[in-house]
Amino acid sequence: MARIRALFVAFLLLQLPVTGCAGWMRGSVGFATSTSEKARRPGVALDADVAFGPDNWWLLPDVGLHARAAASAGNAAVSAGAIHIGLFGPIGWYALGSLSMLEIGSTDSKVSFGMLGPAAEAGLVIAPSLLWVRPLMLTVGTRFEYDLRFTSQPHEGFWSLNLGAAFGRAK
């Protein structure tokens, strides 16, 4: 079943140049820290998201997978939201707003669980004009998110700075 999904996503990506669709499949890595600046919270952030829609839509639906790892805190989350990607020649910008649909993690050696935590991300997009990398876009962005936890740990905000690579087509 996983192979069928992967083939379906690849098929969608191949259709972007001919069907009037916009969107991307992006992965990014970066530095993350708690906005409360608690000790042992700085770490690494890994994100992956997919956004597709008709070329004439201003906002595209977005689904993402997110992970953070630090010495005393870490989590994995699935999110859903909306993104705008704007390119003006080889340089552009993106803005993403989302809510976590499910968060599972560990905070101070205790298991944490939550959902509906808001997140906002914005950044720059660079699309090289070389023909052999035409669907490639490089991103640099910053992400703010707030973890709403249903367990005994307090809610907490996080900030990250990340670099990414995306394949797709922007408007």
N, CA and C of each residue as an Amber inpcrd file, in Angstrom:
protein
   513
   0.8150000  -1.1860000   0.0000000   0.0000000   0.0000000   0.0000000
   0.8640000   1.2570000   0.0000000   1.9860000   1.2340000   0.7360000
   2.8770000   2.3960000   0.7920000   3.4700000   2.6800000  -0.5850000
   3.7870000   1.6480000  -1.3440000   4.3390000   1.8520000  -2.6890000
   3.3050000   2.4860000  -3.6150000   2.0590000   2.0920000  -3.4600000
   1.0010000   2.6640000  -4.3060000   0.8520000   4.1500000  -3.9990000
   0.8880000   4.5160000  -2.7080000   0.8090000   5.9370000  -2.3460000
   1.9940000   6.7110000  -2.9000000   3.1900000   6.1450000  -2.7890000
   4.3790000   6.8170000  -3.3040000   4.2930000   6.9960000  -4.8160000
   3.8160000   6.0010000  -5.5300000   3.6520000   6.1250000  -6.9750000
   2.5910000   7.1720000  -7.3210000   1.5240000   7.2310000  -6.5300000
   0.4750000   8.2200000  -6.7680000   1.0180000   9.6370000  -6.5860000
   1.7910000   9.8680000  -5.5290000   2.3880000  11.1850000  -5.2930000
   3.3530000  11.5380000  -6.4220000   4.1800000  10.5830000  -6.8430000
   5.0960000  10.8270000  -7.9610000   4.3280000  11.1610000  -9.2300000
   3.2220000  10.4700000  -9.4800000   2.3920000  10.7460000 -10.6450000
   1.8390000  12.1740000 -10.5810000   1.3680000  12.5880000  -9.3910000
   0.8590000  13.9530000  -9.2350000   1.9480000  14.9830000  -9.5130000
   3.1520000  14.7450000  -8.9970000   4.2440000  15.6830000  -9.2330000
   4.5830000  15.7890000 -10.7150000   4.5430000  14.6730000 -11.4280000
   4.8420000  14.7030000 -12.8600000   3.7690000  15.4410000 -13.6440000
   2.5550000  15.5160000 -13.1130000   1.4630000  16.1890000 -13.8050000
   1.4780000  17.7020000 -13.6330000   2.2170000  18.2210000 -12.6590000
   2.1790000  19.6490000 -12.3730000   2.4430000  20.5390000 -13.5880000
   3.4700000  20.2630000 -14.4140000   3.7370000  21.1770000 -15.5190000
   2.6500000  21.1820000 -16.5970000   1.8160000  20.1480000 -16.6940000
   0.8690000  20.0680000 -17.8050000  -0.5850000  20.2520000 -17.4050000
  -0.9190000  20.2270000 -16.1280000  -2.3300000  20.2630000 -15.7480000
  -2.7770000  21.5710000 -15.1130000  -1.9180000  22.5610000 -15.0040000
  -2.3260000  23.8070000 -14.3860000  -2.4060000  23.7170000 -12.8830000
  -1.6060000  22.8550000 -12.2770000  -1.5750000  22.7050000 -10.8190000
  -0.3870000  23.4680000 -10.2540000  -0.4880000  23.8090000  -8.9880000
   0.6170000  24.4260000  -8.2640000   0.8030000  23.6480000  -6.9710000
   1.9870000  23.7280000  -6.4150000   2.2490000  23.0670000  -5.1440000
   3.6650000  22.5690000  -5.0560000   3.9440000  21.8910000  -3.9480000
   5.2760000  21.3410000  -3.7600000   5.2740000  20.1810000  -2.7890000
   6.3760000  19.4560000  -2.8000000   6.6850000  18.4490000  -1.8000000
   8.0370000  18.8950000  -1.2460000   8.0630000  19.2390000   0.0620000
   9.2480000  19.8850000   0.6300000   9.7350000  19.1730000   1.8850000
  11.0250000  19.1690000   2.0600000  11.6500000  18.6870000   3.2780000
  12.5980000  19.7510000   3.7850000  12.6860000  19.9070000   5.1230000
  13.5970000  20.9110000   5.6680000  14.1880000  20.4270000   6.9850000
  15.3160000  20.9910000   7.3160000  16.0070000  20.6870000   8.5640000
  16.4950000  22.0080000   9.1510000  16.5230000  22.0950000  10.4720000
  16.9690000  23.3420000  11.0710000  17.1810000  23.2570000  12.5590000
  17.4120000  24.4210000  13.1400000  17.6420000  24.5880000  14.5710000
  16.3240000  24.9780000  15.2350000  15.9980000  24.3750000  16.3620000
  14.7590000  24.7000000  17.0860000  15.0710000  24.9450000  18.5530000
  14.2940000  25.8290000  19.1680000  14.4330000  26.0800000  20.5970000
  13.0940000  26.5190000  21.1800000  12.9630000  26.3710000  22.4680000
  11.7480000  26.7950000  23.1600000  11.7140000  28.3130000  23.2470000
  10.5400000  28.9000000  23.0890000  10.4320000  30.3550000  23.2300000
  10.5840000  30.7780000  24.6840000  10.4680000  29.8470000  25.6230000
  10.6750000  30.1600000  27.0330000  12.1540000  30.1180000  27.4030000
  13.0010000  29.7060000  26.4560000  14.4500000  29.6130000  26.6460000
  14.8350000  28.7250000  27.8260000  14.0610000  27.6690000  28.0540000
  14.3870000  26.7180000  29.1110000  15.6670000  25.9720000  28.7470000
  16.4230000  25.5880000  29.7660000  17.6550000  24.8370000  29.5460000
  17.3420000  23.4790000  28.9220000  18.2330000  22.9860000  28.1300000
  18.1600000  21.6710000  27.4780000  17.0100000  21.5730000  26.4700000
  16.5440000  22.6940000  25.9420000  15.4840000  22.6810000  24.9380000
  15.9920000  22.9050000  23.5110000  17.1450000  23.5500000  23.2800000
  17.5970000  23.7120000  21.8960000  17.8850000  22.3490000  21.2560000
  17.5560000  22.2400000  19.9790000  17.7820000  20.9700000  19.2890000
  17.5790000  21.1120000  17.7930000  17.1980000  20.0310000  17.1770000
  17.0350000  19.9800000  15.7290000  15.5470000  19.8540000  15.3800000
  15.1800000  20.4490000  14.2490000  13.8040000  20.3510000  13.7380000
  13.8370000  19.7280000  12.3500000  12.9650000  18.7700000  12.1210000
  12.8110000  18.1360000  10.8090000  11.3570000  18.3070000  10.3760000
  11.1590000  18.7620000   9.1550000   9.8030000  18.9930000   8.6560000
   9.6770000  18.4700000   7.2390000   8.5010000  17.9640000   6.9020000
   8.1710000  17.5610000   5.5320000   6.7200000  17.9560000   5.2990000
   6.4420000  18.5520000   4.1420000   5.0510000  18.8850000   3.8530000
   4.7680000  18.7680000   2.3660000   3.4840000  18.5900000   2.0760000
   2.9990000  18.4490000   0.7030000   1.8200000  19.3960000   0.5480000
   1.8290000  20.1670000  -0.5380000   0.7300000  21.0840000  -0.8410000
   0.4460000  21.0340000  -2.3350000  -0.8120000  20.8180000  -2.7010000
  -1.2070000  20.7880000  -4.1110000  -2.5680000  21.4490000  -4.2710000
  -2.7780000  22.0170000  -5.4380000  -4.0720000  22.6010000  -5.7610000
  -4.0490000  23.1750000  -7.1650000  -5.1980000  23.6370000  -7.6380000
  -5.2520000  24.2610000  -8.9580000  -4.3890000  25.5240000  -9.0110000
  -3.8710000  25.8110000 -10.1780000  -2.9670000  26.9360000 -10.3750000
  -3.5960000  28.2750000 -10.0180000  -4.9150000  28.3960000 -10.1230000
  -5.5690000  29.6810000  -9.8700000  -5.9820000  29.8710000  -8.4050000
  -5.6850000  28.9380000  -7.5230000  -5.9940000  29.0890000  -6.1040000
  -4.9120000  29.9210000  -5.4340000  -5.3340000  30.8640000  -4.5920000
  -4.3880000  31.7010000  -3.8750000  -3.7850000  30.9520000  -2.6820000
  -4.5910000  30.1320000  -2.0080000  -4.1350000  29.2920000  -0.8940000
  -4.2540000  27.8370000  -1.2980000  -3.2500000  27.0590000  -0.9610000
  -3.2510000  25.6330000  -1.2640000  -3.3490000  24.8280000   0.0300000
  -4.0970000  23.7280000   0.0390000  -4.1220000  22.8720000   1.2310000
  -2.7540000  22.2360000   1.4450000  -2.3670000  22.1070000   2.7050000
  -1.0350000  21.6060000   3.0560000  -1.1580000  20.5670000   4.1670000
  -0.4180000  19.4790000   4.0460000  -0.3360000  18.4380000   5.0800000
   1.1380000  18.2710000   5.4120000   1.4750000  18.2470000   6.7080000
   2.8730000  18.1720000   7.0960000   3.1530000  17.1660000   8.1970000
   4.4060000  16.7250000   8.2410000   4.9510000  15.9020000   9.3170000
   6.0940000  16.6900000   9.9340000   6.1200000  16.7750000  11.2560000
   7.1050000  17.6050000  11.9400000   7.7040000  16.8340000  13.1050000
   8.9870000  17.0420000  13.3440000   9.6600000  16.4010000  14.4720000
  10.6720000  17.3750000  15.0640000  10.8140000  17.3110000  16.3710000
  11.8250000  18.0860000  17.0890000  12.5230000  17.1530000  18.0560000
  13.8260000  17.3140000  18.1780000  14.5900000  16.5130000  19.1300000
  15.5630000  17.4190000  19.8730000  15.5270000  17.3430000  21.2020000
  16.4430000  18.0940000  22.0610000  16.7890000  17.2160000  23.2550000
  17.6660000  17.6920000  24.1110000  18.1000000  16.8920000  25.2540000
  16.9570000  16.5410000  26.1970000  16.0230000  17.4700000  26.4450000
  14.9550000  17.1750000  27.4090000  13.5550000  17.2840000  26.8230000
  13.4340000  17.4480000  25.5160000  12.1090000  17.5430000  24.9000000
  12.1970000  17.0890000  23.4500000  11.1430000  16.4730000  22.9970000
  11.0670000  16.0650000  21.6040000   9.6510000  15.6750000  21.2800000
   9.2730000  15.8160000  20.0130000   7.9390000  15.3810000  19.6420000
   7.8560000  15.1360000  18.1510000   6.7770000  14.4870000  17.7650000
   6.4420000  14.2630000  16.3610000   4.9870000  14.6680000  16.2060000
   4.6640000  15.3180000  15.0880000   3.3100000  15.8190000  14.8870000
   2.9010000  15.7190000  13.4230000   1.6030000  15.6250000  13.2200000
   0.9930000  15.6850000  11.8910000   0.1500000  16.9550000  11.8800000
   0.2560000  17.7370000  10.7940000  -0.4830000  18.9940000  10.7420000
  -1.2570000  19.1330000   9.4390000  -2.2540000  20.0090000   9.4670000
  -3.0140000  20.3580000   8.2700000  -3.1900000  21.8700000   8.2770000
  -3.0660000  22.4720000   7.0910000  -3.1760000  23.9190000   7.0240000
  -3.2980000  24.4180000   5.6060000  -2.9160000  25.6630000   5.4070000
  -2.9700000  26.3030000   4.1010000  -1.6850000  27.0810000   3.8790000
  -1.2350000  27.0930000   2.6250000   0.0170000  27.7590000   2.2750000
  -0.1830000  28.6290000   1.0390000   0.5570000  29.7240000   0.9990000
   0.6310000  30.5470000  -0.2140000   2.0910000  30.5640000  -0.6400000
   2.3390000  30.2410000  -1.8960000   3.6910000  30.2560000  -2.4540000
   3.6730000  31.2500000  -3.6080000   4.4920000  32.2790000  -3.5320000
   4.5460000  33.2760000  -4.5980000   5.9500000  33.3920000  -5.1510000
   6.0950000  33.2240000  -6.4490000   7.3910000  33.3830000  -7.1070000
   7.3280000  34.5770000  -8.0440000   8.3560000  35.3860000  -7.9980000
   8.4920000  36.5340000  -8.8890000   9.8350000  36.3680000  -9.5860000
   9.8390000  35.5980000 -10.6660000  11.1030000  35.2280000 -11.2910000
  11.7350000  34.1150000 -10.4770000  13.0370000  34.1710000 -10.2600000
  13.7010000  33.0790000  -9.5250000  13.5910000  33.1830000  -8.0060000
  13.0330000  34.2790000  -7.4820000  12.9500000  34.4700000  -6.0340000
  11.4970000  34.7460000  -5.6520000  11.0910000  34.2350000  -4.5040000
   9.7320000  34.4480000  -4.0360000   9.6350000  34.2560000  -2.5370000
   8.4310000  33.9900000  -2.0700000   8.1890000  33.8400000  -0.6500000
   7.0830000  32.8150000  -0.4330000   6.9670000  32.3570000   0.8040000
   5.8620000  31.4730000   1.1710000   5.4110000  31.8060000   2.5840000
   4.1480000  31.5410000   2.8450000   3.5670000  31.7210000   4.1810000
   2.6340000  30.5420000   4.4340000   2.7730000  29.9180000   5.5940000
   2.0280000  28.7140000   5.9450000   1.3920000  28.8890000   7.3160000
   0.1360000  28.5410000   7.4370000  -0.5500000  28.4960000   8.7210000
  -1.1440000  27.1090000   8.8870000  -1.0150000  26.5150000  10.0760000
  -1.5170000  25.1530000  10.2600000  -1.8920000  24.8910000  11.7150000
  -2.5800000  23.7740000  11.9070000  -2.9060000  23.2510000  13.2290000
  -2.4220000  21.8160000  13.3030000  -1.8780000  21.4320000  14.4530000
  -1.4600000  20.0370000  14.6020000  -2.7080000  19.1740000  14.7890000
  -2.7500000  18.0750000  14.0820000  -3.8600000  17.1460000  14.2110000
  -3.5740000  16.1110000  15.2970000  -2.2880000  15.8630000  15.5400000
  -1.8670000  14.9180000  16.5700000  -0.4110000  15.1920000  16.9070000
  -0.1020000  15.2690000  18.1900000   1.2740000  15.4480000  18.6710000
   1.5660000  14.4090000  19.7350000   2.6670000  13.7230000  19.5620000
   3.1200000  12.7600000  20.5670000   4.5720000  13.0720000  20.8380000
   4.9640000  13.1240000  22.1150000   6.3410000  13.4580000  22.4220000
   6.7390000  13.1180000  23.8340000   7.8590000  13.6770000  24.2200000
   8.3960000  13.5060000  25.5550000   8.9180000  14.8570000  26.0220000
   8.5230000  15.2490000  27.2180000   8.9720000  16.5060000  27.7980000
   9.4210000  16.2290000  29.2210000  10.6690000  16.5420000  29.5230000
  11.2280000  16.3030000  30.8610000  11.0110000  14.8620000  31.3050000
  11.2950000  13.9210000  30.4270000  11.2060000  12.4700000  30.6740000
   9.7900000  11.9740000  30.9190000   8.7730000  12.7140000  30.4940000
   7.3840000  12.2900000  30.6320000   6.7330000  12.3170000  29.2530000
   5.9090000  11.3290000  28.9910000   5.2190000  11.2610000  27.7030000
   4.1930000  12.3840000  27.6180000   4.1340000  13.0300000  26.4500000
   3.1570000  14.1000000  26.2530000   2.3080000  13.7960000  25.0210000
   1.0880000  14.3080000  25.0540000   0.1330000  14.1050000  23.9700000
  -0.6660000  15.3900000  23.8050000  -0.9270000  15.7700000  22.5720000
  -1.7130000  16.9720000  22.3520000  -2.1950000  17.0600000  20.9170000
  -2.9580000  18.1130000  20.6610000  -3.4440000  18.3800000  19.3070000
  -3.9620000  19.8120000  19.2350000  -4.2330000  20.2680000  18.0010000
  -4.7690000  21.5910000  17.7040000  -3.8340000  22.7320000  18.0820000
  -2.5230000  22.4550000  18.1730000  -1.5480000  23.5070000  18.4060000
  -1.3220000  24.3010000  17.1290000  -1.4150000  25.6350000  17.1910000
  -1.2310000  26.4480000  15.9960000   0.2390000  26.5980000  15.6240000
   0.4920000  26.7990000  14.3390000   1.8450000  27.0430000  13.8410000
   1.7710000  28.0210000  12.6730000   2.8080000  28.8310000  12.5340000
   2.9290000  29.7590000  11.4110000   4.3690000  29.7030000  10.9180000
   4.5430000  29.6860000   9.6130000   5.8760000  29.6330000   9.0190000
   5.9150000  30.5720000   7.8280000   7.0420000  31.2400000   7.6480000
   7.2260000  32.1310000   6.5060000   8.6850000  32.0770000   6.0820000
   8.9210000  32.3200000   4.8050000  10.2960000  32.2870000   4.3440000
  10.4470000  32.6740000   2.8900000  11.6650000  32.5500000   2.4180000
  12.0270000  32.8650000   1.0440000  12.1560000  31.5920000   0.2260000
  11.8240000  31.7070000  -1.0530000  11.9460000  30.6010000  -2.0050000
  12.9080000  31.0410000  -3.0980000  13.8610000  30.1880000  -3.4290000
  14.7840000  30.4400000  -4.5370000  14.6170000  29.2990000  -5.5230000
  14.2550000  29.6390000  -6.7560000  14.0550000  28.6330000  -7.8030000
  15.1600000  28.7940000  -8.8470000  16.1610000  27.9090000  -8.8390000
  17.2220000  28.0040000  -9.8440000  16.6320000  27.9020000 -11.2480000
  17.2010000  28.6420000 -12.1690000  16.6420000  28.6590000 -13.5200000
  17.2880000  27.6340000 -14.4460000  18.1440000  26.7900000 -13.9120000
  18.7420000  25.7590000 -14.7550000  17.6840000  24.7400000 -15.1620000
  17.6170000  24.3660000 -16.4000000  16.5600000  23.4830000 -16.8900000
  16.5600000  22.1180000 -16.2170000  17.7130000  21.5660000 -15.9120000
  17.7570000  20.2220000 -15.3440000  17.3310000  20.1840000 -13.8860000
  17.1980000  21.3390000 -13.2270000  16.6820000  21.3780000 -11.8560000
  15.4490000  22.2740000 -11.7820000  14.7280000  22.4130000 -12.8690000
  13.5960000  23.3360000 -12.9370000  12.5350000  23.1190000 -11.8490000
  12.1720000  21.8960000 -11.5070000  11.1520000  21.7670000 -10.4610000
  11.7120000  21.9630000  -9.0490000  13.0160000  22.2110000  -8.9190000
  13.6410000  22.3490000  -7.6010000  13.4870000  23.7750000  -7.0780000
  13.1050000  23.8870000  -5.8080000  13.0610000  25.1780000  -5.1200000
  13.7850000  25.0070000  -3.7870000  14.6150000  25.9670000  -3.4470000
  15.3100000  25.9740000  -2.1640000  14.6000000  26.9680000  -1.2520000
  14.4790000  26.6330000   0.0240000  13.7700000  27.5050000   0.9620000
  14.6160000  27.7970000   2.1960000  14.4250000  28.9660000   2.7440000
  14.9590000  29.3260000   4.0610000  13.8070000  30.0160000   4.7770000
  13.4960000  29.5310000   5.9800000  12.3220000  30.0670000   6.6600000
  12.4110000  29.9570000   8.1660000  11.4280000  30.5340000   8.8030000
  11.3260000  30.4490000  10.2560000   9.9150000  29.9750000  10.6080000
   9.8240000  29.1910000  11.6680000   8.5500000  28.5890000  12.0710000
   8.3260000  28.8370000  13.5590000   7.1180000  29.2810000  13.8990000
   6.6920000  29.4180000  15.2880000   5.5390000  28.4540000  15.5040000
   5.6080000  27.6950000  16.5840000   4.5070000  26.7760000  16.8890000
   4.2710000  26.7470000  18.3920000   3.0500000  26.4260000  18.7560000
   2.6680000  26.3690000  20.1560000   2.0600000  25.0000000  20.4190000
   2.6900000  24.2290000  21.2860000   2.2190000  22.8850000  21.6020000
   1.1400000  22.9500000  22.6860000  -0.0430000  22.4970000  22.3330000
  -1.1330000  22.3720000  23.3080000  -1.1470000  20.9280000  23.7760000
  -0.8030000  20.7020000  25.0300000  -0.6750000  19.3410000  25.5530000
  -1.8500000  19.0040000  26.4720000  -2.3330000  17.7660000  26.3570000
  -3.4230000  17.2900000  27.2020000  -2.9000000  16.5630000  28.4400000
  -1.5950000  16.4210000  28.5540000  -0.9800000  15.7410000  29.7030000
  -0.5320000  16.7940000  30.7140000   0.1690000  16.3750000  31.7610000
   0.4990000  17.2840000  32.8670000   1.5420000  18.3480000  32.5140000
   2.2620000  18.2050000  31.4130000   3.2680000  19.2020000  31.0490000
   2.5930000  20.5040000  30.5970000   3.2120000  21.6300000  30.8840000
   2.6130000  22.9000000  30.4580000   2.6890000  23.0660000  28.9360000
   1.7840000  23.8590000  28.3920000   1.8490000  24.2070000  26.9780000
   3.1540000  24.9720000  26.7530000   3.7000000  24.8720000  25.5310000
   5.0030000  25.4990000  25.2960000   5.1350000  25.9250000  23.8410000
   5.7640000  27.0670000  23.6230000   6.0230000  27.5570000  22.2750000
   7.4180000  27.1850000  21.8180000   7.5720000  27.0010000  20.5100000
   8.8730000  26.6910000  19.9270000   9.0920000  27.5330000  18.6870000
  10.3410000  27.8350000  18.4240000  10.7490000  28.6070000  17.2590000
  11.8370000  27.8200000  16.5350000  11.8130000  27.8310000  15.2120000
  12.8750000  27.1560000  14.4590000  13.2730000  27.9840000  13.2460000
  14.4960000  27.8030000  12.8410000  15.0590000  28.3970000  11.6310000
  15.5030000  27.2310000  10.7690000  14.9930000  27.1370000   9.5200000
  15.2640000  25.9400000   8.7410000  15.6240000  26.2280000   7.2860000
  16.3310000  25.2710000   6.7050000  16.6890000  25.2660000   5.2890000
  16.0210000  24.0550000   4.6660000  15.4840000  24.2330000   3.4530000
  14.7780000  23.1250000   2.8380000  14.9490000  23.0570000   1.3340000
  14.4610000  21.9670000   0.7830000  14.4230000  21.7550000  -0.6670000
  13.0330000  21.2540000  -1.0110000  12.4740000  21.7810000  -2.0910000
  11.1310000  21.4020000  -2.5150000  11.1410000  21.0790000  -3.9970000
  10.2500000  20.1790000  -4.3630000  10.0300000  19.8680000  -5.7710000
   8.5780000  20.1810000  -6.0930000   8.3550000  20.8800000  -7.1810000
   7.0020000  21.2280000  -7.5650000   6.9730000  22.4630000  -8.4340000
   5.8410000  23.1600000  -8.3710000   5.6640000  24.3430000  -9.1970000
   4.8980000  25.3900000  -8.4130000   5.4370000  26.5810000  -8.3560000
   4.7670000  27.6920000  -7.6700000   4.1550000  28.6180000  -8.6980000
   3.2310000  29.4230000  -8.2350000   2.5400000  30.3670000  -9.1360000
   3.4250000  31.5500000  -9.4410000
